[in-house]
């Protein structure tokens, strides 16, 4: 496995991964495995994107956040601090995932939704609208929250 610095930011990109020239990978960030970072996406600080994950559009992954397995982050979504997005999860629109939050399984967080703190959204859960999932909340299989404050 060989890594090369990305020309836009200097972060490390494994030979098996793909990062568009228009994307940004910060000096300490890493993109590995078969991950793809496209369009104007930004991977910054100590963030990592790995597995078959994709980050695209204007999405940002920063801090110590991780996006891995087959997860997707797109639109203007932001994943930061120590948050993790994994499995087949999708974070899109203007959604935010932060703190130690986890979005995993087939979960979808979109529109203006925020998942923060130690919250976990998993299974087939959808979090949308202006919903806020925070603290130690755990949302699982088949739940849909829209404009809900839990």
N, C-alpha and C positions, 0 to 999 in steps of 0.2 A: 504494500500500500504506500503510495507516494502522495504527498500533499504539495500544493503549489500556492503561493500567495495570489489572491484575486487582485487584478489590476485596479479595481475600484474599492479601495479601503485596506487592502493588504492582508485580510483574514485568510485562513487556510481552507483550501478546497481540495478534497481528495480526488484523485484521478477518475474515480468511478461516479462522482457527483457532477451535476451540471449547474453552473451559475451564469446567468446572462450577463453580458458586459454592462447592461444598464442597471443591474442590481448592485447593491452595496453590501460588502462583507467587511465589517470592522476588524481592526488589527488583531484583536484577541478572540474573535468569533471563529467557529469551525462549521464547515458543511462537509458531511461525510457520507459514506455508503452510496446509495443511488438517489439521494435527495436532490431536489430541484428547487432552485431559487430563480424566479423569473421576473420579467417586467421591471418595475421600479421598487421591488421589495428591498427591505433593509434588515440585515442581520448584524447586530451591533453588540458592543460590550463583550461579555463572555458567553453569549448565547450559542446554542448548538442546534443544528438541523441535521437529522440523520435518518437512516432506514430508507423508506420510499416516500418520505414526507415531501410536501410541496408548499412553498411559500411564494405568493405571487400578487400581482396588482401593486398596490401601495402598502401592503401589510408590513408590519414591523415586529421583529422578535428581538428583544434586547434584555439587558441585565444578565441574570444567570438562567434565563428561561430555556426550555428545550421543547422542540417539536420533533416527534419521531414516529416510528412505525409507518403507517400510511395516512397520517393526519394531514389536513390542509388548513392553511391560514391564508385568507385572501381579502380582497376589498381594501378597506382602510383599517382593518382589525389590528390590534396591538396585543402582544403577549409579552409580559415583562415581569421583573423581579425574579422570583424562583418558580414561576408557573410552568406547568407541563401540559402539552397537548399531545395525545397519543392515540393508538388504535386507528380507527377510521373516522375519528372526530373531525368536525369542520367548524372553524371559527371564522366568521366572515362579516361583511358589512362594516359597521363602525363598532363592533363588539370589542370588549376588553377583558383580558384574563390576567390576573395579577396576584401578588402575594405568593402563597404556597398552593394556590388553587390548581385543581387537576380537571381537565376535560378529556374524557377517554371513551372507549367503546365506539358506538355509533352516534354519540351525542352531537348535537348541533347548537352552537351559540351564535346568534346573529342579530342583525339590525343594530340597536343601541344597547343591547344587554351587557351586563357586567357580572363577571364571576371573580370573586376576590377572597382574601383571607385564606382559610383552610378549606374552603368549599370544594366539593367534588360533584361534577356533573358527568353521569355515565350512562351505560345502557343505550336506550333509544331516546333519551330525554332531549327535548327542544327547549331552549331558553331564548325568548325573543322580546321584541318591543323595548320598553324601558325597564325590563325586569332586572332585579338585583339579587344575586345569590351570593351570600357572604357568610362570614363567621365559620362555623363548623357544619354548615348545611350540607346534606348529601341528597342529590336528586338522582333517581335511577330510572330503570326501565319504563318506557312508555309514558313518561310525564311530560306535559307541555305547560310551560309557564310563560305568560305574556302579560306584561305590565303588572307583574306580581312582585310584591316585596316580601321576601322570606329571609 
